[in-house]
Amino acid sequence: MLTSKITREFLDSNSILEEEKAVHNEKDCLYSIIKRLPKKYRDLLFLSDIKGMKQKDIAKQLKSQLSTAKSRIQRARKQIAQGYMECCDFKKNQKGYLFWRS
């Protein structure tokens, strides 16, 4: 009798854990999406969009071409947008901006 009660409590707590995992917000997704970016994109995106560095300064610091830095930052941003569409059911409008459909 004690075993069935423990099993039921365990099963109930597992279903609660699954529900909690299913509920998430944009910040949860963003961390996961950025973490999955290849390092060559993640580092440039961090310097540009988080640190606020100019792209030409990033290219200089990393000893790469400006065009390379620019394209990698753009690819990183596109991958983040794609990640939001996959993770949080975001869509793009006609102008290419993300929005969330409820």
Contact map, one row per residue, 1 for C-alpha under 8 A:
111110000000000000000000000000000000000000000000000000000000000000000000000000000000000000000000000000
111111000000000000000000000000000000000000000000000000000000000000000000000000000000000000000000000000
111111100000000000000000000000000000000000000000000000000000000000000000000000000000000000000000000000
111111110000000000000000000000000000000000000000000000000000000000000000000000000000000000000000000000
111111111000000000000000000000000000000000000000000000000000000000000000000000000000000000000000000000
011111111100000000000000000000000000000000000000000000000000000000000000000000000000000000000000000000
001111111110000000000000000000000000000000000000000000000000000000000000000000000000000000000000000000
000111111111000000000000000000000000000000000000000000000000000000000000000000000000000000000000000000
000011111111100000000000000000000000000000000000000000000000000000000000000000000000000000000000000000
000001111111110000000000000000000000000000000000000000000000000000000000000000000000000000000000000000
000000111111111000000000000000000000000000000000000000000000000000000000000000000000000000000000000000
000000011111111100000000000000000000000000000000000000000000000000000000000000000000000000000000000000
000000001111111110000000000000000000000000000000000000000000000000000000000000000000000000000000000000
000000000111111111000000000000000000000000000000000000000000000000000000000000000000000000000000000000
000000000011111111100000000000000000000000000000000000000000000000000000000000000000000000000000000000
000000000001111111110000000000000000000000000000000000000000000000000000000000000000000000000000000000
000000000000111111111000000000000000000000000000000000000000000000000000000000000000000000000000000000
000000000000011111111100000000000000000000000000000000000000000000000000000000000000000000000000000000
000000000000001111111110000000000000000000000000000000000000000000000000000000000000000000000000000000
000000000000000111111111000000000000000000000000000000000000000000000000000000000000000000000000000000
000000000000000011111111000000000000000000000000000000000000000000000000000000000000000000000000000000
000000000000000001111111000000000000000000000000000000000000000000000000000000000000000000000000000000
000000000000000000111111100000000000000000000000000000000000000000000000000000000000000000000000000000
000000000000000000011111110110000000000000000000000000000000000000000000000000000000000000000000000000
000000000000000000000011111110000000000000000000000000000000000000000000000000000000000100000000000000
000000000000000000000001111111000000000000000000000000000000000000000000000000000001000100000000000000
000000000000000000000000111111100000000000000000000000000000000000000000000000000000000000000000000000
000000000000000000000001111111110000000000000000000000000000000000000000000000000000000000000000000000
000000000000000000000001111111111000000000000000000000000000000000000000000000000011001100000000000000
000000000000000000000000011111111100000000000000000000000000000000000000000000010001000000000000000000
000000000000000000000000001111111110000000000000000000000000000000000000000000000000000000000000000000
000000000000000000000000000111111111000000000000000000000000000000000000000000000000000000000000000000
000000000000000000000000000011111111100000000000000000000000000000000000000000010011000000000000000000
000000000000000000000000000001111111100001000000000000000000000000000000000000010000000000000000000000
000000000000000000000000000000111111100001000000000000000000000000000000000000000000000000000000000000
000000000000000000000000000000011111110000000000000000000000000000000000000000000000000000000000000000
000000000000000000000000000000001111111011000000000000000000000000000000000100100000000000000000000000
000000000000000000000000000000000001111111000000000000000000000000000000000000000000000000000000000000
000000000000000000000000000000000000111111100000000000000000000000000000000000000000000000000000000000
000000000000000000000000000000000000011111110000000000000000000000000001000000000000000000000000000000
000000000000000000000000000000000000111111111000000000000000000000000001101100000000000000000000000000
000000000000000000000000000000000110111111111100000000000000000000000000000100000000000000000000000000
000000000000000000000000000000000000001111111110000000000000000000000000000000000000000000000000000000
000000000000000000000000000000000000000111111111000000000100000000001001100000000000000000000000000000
000000000000000000000000000000000000000011111111110000000000000000000000100110000000000000000000000000
000000000000000000000000000000000000000001111111111000000000000000000000000000000000000000000000000000
000000000000000000000000000000000000000000111111111110000100000000000000000000000000000000000000000000
000000000000000000000000000000000000000000011111111111100100000000000000100000000000000000000000000000
000000000000000000000000000000000000000000001111111110000000000000000000000000000000000000000000000000
000000000000000000000000000000000000000000001111111100000000000000000000000000000000000000000000000000
000000000000000000000000000000000000000000000111111110000000000000000000000000000000000000000000000000
000000000000000000000000000000000000000000000011111111000000000000000000000000000000000000000000000000
000000000000000000000000000000000000000000000011101111101100000000000000000000000000000000000000000000
000000000000000000000000000000000000000000000001000111111100000000000000000000000000000000000000000000
000000000000000000000000000000000000000000000001000011111110000001001100000000000000000000000000000000
000000000000000000000000000000000000000000000000000001111111000001001000000000000000000000000000000000
000000000000000000000000000000000000000000000000000011111111100000000000000000000000000000000000000000
000000000000000000000000000000000000000000010011000011111111110000001000000000000000000000000000000000
000000000000000000000000000000000000000000000000000000111111111111011000000000000000000000000000000000
000000000000000000000000000000000000000000000000000000011111111111000000000000000000000000000000000000
000000000000000000000000000000000000000000000000000000001111111100000000000000000000000000000000000000
000000000000000000000000000000000000000000000000000000000111111100000000000000000000000000000000000000
000000000000000000000000000000000000000000000000000000000011111110000000000000000000000000000000000000
000000000000000000000000000000000000000000000000000000000011111111011000000000000000000000000000000000
000000000000000000000000000000000000000000000000000000000011001111111000000000000000000000000000000000
000000000000000000000000000000000000000000000000000000110011000111111100000000000000000000000000000000
000000000000000000000000000000000000000000000000000000000000000011111110000000000000000000000000000000
000000000000000000000000000000000000000000000000000000000010000111111111000000000000000000000000000000
000000000000000000000000000000000000000000010000000000110110000111111111100000000000000000000000000000
000000000000000000000000000000000000000000000000000000100000000001111111110000000000000000000000000000
000000000000000000000000000000000000000000000000000000000000000000111111111000000000000000000000000000
000000000000000000000000000000000000000110010000000000000000000000011111111100000000000000000000000000
000000000000000000000000000000000000000010011001000000000000000000001111111110000000000000000000000000
000000000000000000000000000000000000000000000000000000000000000000000111111111000000000000000000000000
000000000000000000000000000000000000000010000000000000000000000000000011111111100000000000000000000000
000000000000000000000000000000000000100011001000000000000000000000000001111111110000000000000000000000
000000000000000000000000000000000000000000001000000000000000000000000000111111111000000000000000000000
000000000000000000000000000000000000000000000000000000000000000000000000011111111100000000000000000000
000000000000000000000000000000000000100000000000000000000000000000000000001111111110000000000000000000
000000000000000000000000000001001100000000000000000000000000000000000000000111111111000000000000000000
000000000000000000000000000000000000000000000000000000000000000000000000000011111111100000000000010000
000000000000000000000000000000000000000000000000000000000000000000000000000001111111110000000000000000
000000000000000000000000000010001000000000000000000000000000000000000000000000111111111000000000000000
000000000000000000000000010011001000000000000000000000000000000000000000000000011111111111000000000000
000000000000000000000000000000000000000000000000000000000000000000000000000000001111111111100000000000
000000000000000000000000000000000000000000000000000000000000000000000000000000000111111111000000000000
000000000000000000000000000010000000000000000000000000000000000000000000000000000011111111000000000000
000000000000000000000000110010000000000000000000000000000000000000000000000000000001111111000000000100
000000000000000000000000000000000000000000000000000000000000000000000000000000000001111111100000000110
000000000000000000000000000000000000000000000000000000000000000000000000000000000001111111110000011110
000000000000000000000000000000000000000000000000000000000000000000000000000000000000100011111000011110
000000000000000000000000000000000000000000000000000000000000000000000000000000000000000001111111111000
000000000000000000000000000000000000000000000000000000000000000000000000000000000000000000111111111000
000000000000000000000000000000000000000000000000000000000000000000000000000000000000000000011111100000
000000000000000000000000000000000000000000000000000000000000000000000000000000000000000000011111100000
000000000000000000000000000000000000000000000000000000000000000000000000000000000000000000011111110000
000000000000000000000000000000000000000000000000000000000000000000000000000000000000000000011111111000
000000000000000000000000000000000000000000000000000000000000000000000000000000001000000001111001111100
000000000000000000000000000000000000000000000000000000000000000000000000000000000000000001111000111110
000000000000000000000000000000000000000000000000000000000000000000000000000000000000000111100000011111
000000000000000000000000000000000000000000000000000000000000000000000000000000000000000011100000001111
000000000000000000000000000000000000000000000000000000000000000000000000000000000000000000000000000111
